[in-house]
Amino acid sequence: MYHSLRCRGACIVGLAFCAMLVAASWSSPAAEERKITIQPSELPPVIRKAIDKALPSGEILKIEKEVEGDDPGQYDAEVRSGGKEYEVEISPEGEVIEIKEKATEEKSGSGAPEKKWTSSFAQGSCSFSPTGKNRFFILEPGYQLILESRKEKVAITVLSETKTIAGVETRVVEERETKDGQLAEVSRNFFAICKEHGDVFYFGEEVDDYKDGKIVAHSGAWRADEKDSKPGILMPGTVLLGARFYQEISPKAMDRAEVVRDDVTLQTPAGTFKDCVQMEETSALDPDEKSYKIYAPGVGLIQDEDLLLTSRGAVKAPEKSPEKK
C-alpha cells in the first residue's frame, strides 16, 4: 500500500484541526487500558480449555486480564509451545480471538529483522473455482502424480468430487500412501483456486490412518469451517523467493511453508525438470520439525523428502475414494 503526502493551503486548516484535537484530548482524556496479572492456577476452566485446545501441551508463561479499556474481560496469554512463544487472545467466553507467534530479536544475515508468517490472504476479493491451475499446481479432475521411494508410494489424484466448505465449492484431491505395499494413509484434501490471483487455497482435509487394513486414527484432520479455523494457501499464484505463509490455519493443524529456492533443477524417474521451486515446511505446533518439497512448473509436486516423481498425467477421474463409496 502506498501513502501519498500532499500539502497546499489545506495544511493550514489541517494544523488548526490538529490543535483542536489536542485541546479536546486535554479536556476529555480517553479511558486507559488496565490489565491485571492472573496466575495460571486462577484461570477459569473455559479459558484454560481454550488455551489447551489452541496450543496443546503449551506452557503458560504469563497471562493478563483486561479490566479497563476497549475489551474488558479479555485474557492475553503468552504461551511457549514447540520451542516457540505465542501471544494468544481469548474472549471472556473462552473463544480464541487470535494466535500470533511472538517476534524474536534474531536478525537475518543482512541485519534486517526476521520475517513473519503471512496468515491473512484477502480471500474476500476472490472468486473461487474448484477447477483451474497456476504455474506450480494443477487442480483439474483426472490429473495424477505418483511419487515413490524404495519403500513408499504416494498417488495424488484430483477427483471429480467436490465438497462445499465455509460456503466455497472445493475440489477433492486424494492422497493414497502405501508402505511396503500396505495401505498406510488416505487423505482427502479440499482445494479451491482464486480466479483473480491464481492462489490455491487449502480448506482442510479428512485423514484415515491404516494399520493391517483397518482405520486406526485420523491424525491431522481439519476443516476451515470449524471453530477458530480458516483457509490457508497451499500454493500462491505468484511464487516469490523468501515468501512465508500458512498453509493450514486451525488449532489442529498449523502447517506453513517458506520458498527457499526458485532455481532448482531436479532429475527424477519421470524426467529432468528445470526452474523448480523448493519449499521448506514447518508447523507452528512443532517448529523443530522440517520437511522439504520441490514443485516443477506445469507439473506440480515432484519431490517430497525421499519420494520422487515416477509418473504423471491424466487418468479417468474417480468420483470418490473407494472407501467413501
HURA-V276898 format. One record per backbone hydrogen bond with DSSP energy under -1.0 kcal/mol. NH is the residue of the N-H (numbers start at 1). CO is the residue of the C=O. E is the energy in kcal/mol with one decimal. If there is no record, write none. Layout:
nh=NH co=CO e=E
nh=NH co=CO e=E
This chain:
nh=11 co=8 e=-1.3
nh=12 co=9 e=-1.2
nh=14 co=10 e=-2.6
nh=15 co=11 e=-2.8
nh=16 co=12 e=-2.1
nh=17 co=13 e=-2.4
nh=18 co=14 e=-2.5
nh=19 co=15 e=-2.1
nh=20 co=16 e=-1.9
nh=21 co=17 e=-2.1
nh=22 co=18 e=-2.5
nh=23 co=19 e=-2.3
nh=24 co=20 e=-2.4
nh=25 co=21 e=-2.2
nh=26 co=22 e=-1.4
nh=27 co=23 e=-1.6
nh=28 co=24 e=-2.7
nh=34 co=68 e=-2.8
nh=36 co=65 e=-2.4
nh=38 co=63 e=-2.9
nh=42 co=39 e=-2.3
nh=43 co=40 e=-1.3
nh=48 co=44 e=-2.1
nh=49 co=45 e=-2.6
nh=50 co=46 e=-1.4
nh=51 co=47 e=-2.0
nh=52 co=48 e=-2.4
nh=53 co=49 e=-2.0
nh=54 co=50 e=-2.1
nh=55 co=51 e=-2.8
nh=58 co=55 e=-2.1
nh=59 co=80 e=-3.0
nh=61 co=78 e=-3.1
nh=62 co=78 e=-1.5
nh=64 co=76 e=-2.5
nh=65 co=36 e=-2.8
nh=66 co=74 e=-2.9
nh=67 co=34 e=-2.6
nh=68 co=34 e=-1.8
nh=73 co=66 e=-4.1
nh=74 co=71 e=-1.9
nh=75 co=90 e=-2.9
nh=76 co=64 e=-2.8
nh=77 co=88 e=-3.0
nh=78 co=62 e=-3.2
nh=79 co=86 e=-2.6
nh=80 co=59 e=-3.0
nh=81 co=84 e=-2.8
nh=84 co=81 e=-1.7
nh=86 co=79 e=-3.0
nh=87 co=100 e=-3.4
nh=88 co=77 e=-2.8
nh=89 co=98 e=-2.5
nh=90 co=75 e=-2.8
nh=91 co=95 e=-2.8
nh=94 co=91 e=-2.1
nh=97 co=89 e=-2.9
nh=98 co=89 e=-1.2
nh=100 co=87 e=-2.4
nh=102 co=85 e=-2.7
nh=108 co=112 e=-2.8
nh=111 co=108 e=-2.0
nh=114 co=106 e=-1.3
nh=118 co=244 e=-1.9
nh=125 co=122 e=-1.8
nh=126 co=123 e=-1.9
nh=129 co=193 e=-1.8
nh=132 co=139 e=-1.8
nh=134 co=137 e=-2.5
nh=139 co=132 e=-2.7
nh=142 co=158 e=-3.1
nh=143 co=140 e=-2.2
nh=144 co=313 e=-2.4
nh=145 co=156 e=-2.3
nh=146 co=311 e=-2.4
nh=147 co=154 e=-2.6
nh=148 co=308 e=-2.7
nh=149 co=152 e=-2.6
nh=153 co=178 e=-2.0
nh=154 co=147 e=-3.0
nh=155 co=176 e=-2.3
nh=156 co=145 e=-3.2
nh=157 co=174 e=-2.7
nh=158 co=143 e=-2.4
nh=159 co=172 e=-2.2
nh=160 co=318 e=-2.5
nh=163 co=170 e=-2.3
nh=165 co=168 e=-2.6
nh=168 co=165 e=-1.9
nh=170 co=163 e=-2.6
nh=171 co=191 e=-3.8
nh=172 co=161 e=-2.2
nh=173 co=189 e=-2.8
nh=174 co=157 e=-2.6
nh=175 co=187 e=-2.7
nh=176 co=155 e=-2.4
nh=177 co=185 e=-3.0
nh=178 co=153 e=-2.6
nh=179 co=182 e=-2.8
nh=180 co=151 e=-3.1
nh=182 co=179 e=-2.1
nh=184 co=177 e=-3.0
nh=185 co=177 e=-1.8
nh=186 co=208 e=-2.2
nh=187 co=175 e=-2.5
nh=188 co=206 e=-2.6
nh=189 co=173 e=-3.0
nh=190 co=204 e=-2.6
nh=191 co=171 e=-2.4
nh=192 co=201 e=-1.6
nh=193 co=129 e=-2.9
nh=194 co=199 e=-3.0
nh=195 co=127 e=-2.7
nh=198 co=194 e=-2.9
nh=200 co=235 e=-2.8
nh=201 co=192 e=-3.0
nh=202 co=232 e=-2.7
nh=203 co=190 e=-3.2
nh=205 co=222 e=-2.6
nh=206 co=188 e=-2.1
nh=208 co=186 e=-2.3
nh=209 co=217 e=-2.9
nh=210 co=184 e=-2.8
nh=211 co=214 e=-2.5
nh=214 co=211 e=-1.6
nh=216 co=209 e=-3.2
nh=217 co=209 e=-1.0
nh=221 co=218 e=-1.5
nh=222 co=205 e=-1.8
nh=224 co=203 e=-2.4
nh=226 co=223 e=-1.6
nh=229 co=226 e=-1.6
nh=230 co=249 e=-2.2
nh=232 co=202 e=-1.8
nh=233 co=246 e=-2.3
nh=234 co=200 e=-2.5
nh=235 co=200 e=-1.2
nh=242 co=259 e=-2.5
nh=243 co=240 e=-2.1
nh=245 co=257 e=-2.3
nh=246 co=118 e=-2.5
nh=247 co=255 e=-2.4
nh=248 co=255 e=-2.0
nh=250 co=253 e=-1.3
nh=256 co=282 e=-2.6
nh=257 co=245 e=-2.8
nh=258 co=280 e=-1.9
nh=259 co=243 e=-2.3
nh=260 co=278 e=-2.1
nh=261 co=278 e=-1.4
nh=264 co=276 e=-2.0
nh=266 co=273 e=-2.6
nh=268 co=271 e=-2.6
nh=270 co=309 e=-1.3
nh=271 co=268 e=-1.8
nh=273 co=266 e=-2.9
nh=276 co=264 e=-2.8
nh=277 co=295 e=-2.2
nh=278 co=261 e=-2.1
nh=279 co=293 e=-2.9
nh=280 co=258 e=-2.6
nh=281 co=291 e=-3.2
nh=282 co=256 e=-1.9
nh=284 co=254 e=-2.1
nh=289 co=286 e=-1.8
nh=291 co=281 e=-1.8
nh=293 co=279 e=-2.2
nh=294 co=303 e=-2.1
nh=295 co=277 e=-2.6
nh=296 co=300 e=-2.9
nh=298 co=135 e=-3.1
nh=299 co=296 e=-1.8
nh=300 co=296 e=-2.3
nh=302 co=294 e=-3.0
nh=303 co=294 e=-1.5
nh=304 co=307 e=-2.1
nh=305 co=292 e=-2.1
nh=307 co=304 e=-2.2
nh=308 co=148 e=-2.4
nh=309 co=302 e=-2.2
nh=310 co=146 e=-3.2
nh=311 co=146 e=-1.4
nh=313 co=144 e=-1.6
nh=315 co=142 e=-2.7
nh=324 co=321 e=-1.8
